[in-house]
């Protein structure tokens, strides 16, 4: 695949994300409840992807100890970022 075609495919793949971000920004001005529901849905979708896809793949590719250490480190970093930001 050429560089121009790769760039075009990447841009086309990113268009729905840009449109969704614009709709989300407009919808957040409508209602705080809608914003809360949208963020909760997004968090649930990310948890589903992580638990269903990423964690089993990590267990297949590495030892169980490395996977557990990575998950624990990610949780701790997330808590620190939420607390200090």
Beta strands, then each sheet from edge to edge (+ up, - down):
end
